[in-house]
Amino acid sequence: MQSTSNGLSVVWRLAWLVVGFLVTHVVAAHAGEATPAPQSIQQVAEKAAPSVVVIRARGRDAMAKTPSRITETGAGVLISATGQVLTAAYVVHGMDEISVRFPSGETVSARVVASAPASADLSLLQLDRVPADAIASPMADSDTVRVGDKVFILGAPSRLPSALSVGSIQARWSPNTAYRTMPLAEFFQTDATIDTDNSGGPMFNVRGEVIGIVSHNIAKGETSGPQGFVVTLNTAKRLLLAKP
């Protein structure tokens, strides 16, 4: 009777060892699947870069005493598979020839379909056609962005790869508090570098979603440090895309 009891005890111990081994390995496998390595901003930026475009616009110089034409160059971002591009209004406002160049080198004509030049410095373009390899950027709800969040800006200089500028959100300015000359615009203030290469281009969150369109910066010497201003994406949705 004693030997039978000992035999059963050994069997139960072996069974529990097998169960413990299997549970440990299953949990470890699932834990490995649930915690992929986080992507760096550089990796996220590489995925976002194909949606960033160079915009070149030509038109009559309204300020010139004699008839002449001017050219403006800036960045923009493709936001839909149907060919919608967001940019700053100053790049295209009043221009009669607009071309959009993609990272692949392909250039497509475009036209302004909606604009808020005075109230928010925003314009929406429609491409005449959409390149087969074009990639539209996902858009975020910019109301979820918080002061202190990490962000990055991508520019599209005409002779170089996309220029990356990394920073954070320093402040959020509600309409009619930052600039009374643009009463309808809500702005992010950022320490990410803003220059001619990325003016009109997109600001992204760390997931690679568009959260704003670069507007302008305050020149050095006017403040204690660089201050760039980016119109929030929800401002563009409200004024140009008619959806919150």
Secondary structure as the mmCIF struct_conf table of DSSP 4:
data_model
#
loop_
_struct_conf.conf_type_id
_struct_conf.id
_struct_conf.beg_label_comp_id
_struct_conf.beg_label_asym_id
_struct_conf.beg_label_seq_id
_struct_conf.end_label_comp_id
_struct_conf.end_label_asym_id
_struct_conf.end_label_seq_id
HELX_RH_AL_P HELX_RH_AL_P1 GLN A 2 ALA A 34
HELX_LH_PP_P HELX_LH_PP_P1 PRO A 36 SER A 40
HELX_RH_AL_P HELX_RH_AL_P2 ILE A 41 ALA A 48
HELX_RH_3T_P HELX_RH_3T_P1 ALA A 49 SER A 51
STRN STRN1 VAL A 52 ARG A 60
TURN_TY1_P TURN_TY1_P1 ALA A 62 MET A 63
BEND BEND1 LYS A 65 THR A 66
STRN STRN2 ARG A 69 LEU A 78
TURN_TY1_P TURN_TY1_P2 ALA A 81 THR A 82
STRN STRN3 GLN A 84 THR A 87
HELX_RH_AL_P HELX_RH_AL_P3 ALA A 89 VAL A 92
TURN_TY1_P TURN_TY1_P3 HIS A 93 GLY A 94
BEND BEND2 ASP A 96 ASP A 96
STRN STRN4 GLU A 97 ARG A 101
TURN_TY1_P TURN_TY1_P4 PRO A 103 SER A 104
BEND BEND3 GLY A 105 GLY A 105
STRN STRN5 THR A 107 ALA A 116
TURN_TY1_P TURN_TY1_P5 PRO A 117 ALA A 120
STRN STRN6 LEU A 122 LEU A 127
BEND BEND4 ASP A 128 ARG A 129
TURN_TY1_P TURN_TY1_P6 ALA A 132 ASP A 133
HELX_LH_PP_P HELX_LH_PP_P2 ALA A 136 PRO A 138
STRN STRN7 MET A 139 MET A 139
HELX_RH_3T_P HELX_RH_3T_P2 SER A 142 THR A 144
TURN_TY1_P TURN_TY1_P7 VAL A 147 GLY A 148
STRN STRN8 LYS A 150 GLY A 155
TURN_TY1_P TURN_TY1_P8 SER A 158 ARG A 159
BEND BEND5 LEU A 160 PRO A 161
HELX_LH_PP_P HELX_LH_PP_P3 SER A 162 SER A 162
STRN STRN9 ALA A 163 TRP A 173
TURN_TY1_P TURN_TY1_P9 PRO A 175 THR A 177
BEND BEND6 ALA A 178 ALA A 178
TURN_TY1_P TURN_TY1_P10 ARG A 180 THR A 181
BEND BEND7 MET A 182 MET A 182
TURN_TY1_P TURN_TY1_P11 PRO A 183 LEU A 184
STRN STRN10 PHE A 187 THR A 190
BEND BEND8 ALA A 192 ALA A 192
TURN_TY1_P TURN_TY1_P12 THR A 196 GLY A 200
STRN STRN11 PRO A 202 PHE A 204
TURN_TY1_P TURN_TY1_P13 VAL A 206 ARG A 207
BEND BEND9 GLY A 208 GLY A 208
STRN STRN12 VAL A 210 ILE A 218
HELX_LH_PP_P HELX_LH_PP_P4 ALA A 219 ALA A 219
TURN_TY1_P TURN_TY1_P14 LYS A 220 GLY A 221
BEND BEND10 GLU A 222 GLY A 225
STRN STRN13 GLN A 227 THR A 232
HELX_RH_AL_P HELX_RH_AL_P4 LEU A 233 ALA A 236
HELX_RH_PI_P HELX_RH_PI_P1 LYS A 237 LEU A 241
BEND BEND11 ALA A 242 ALA A 242
#
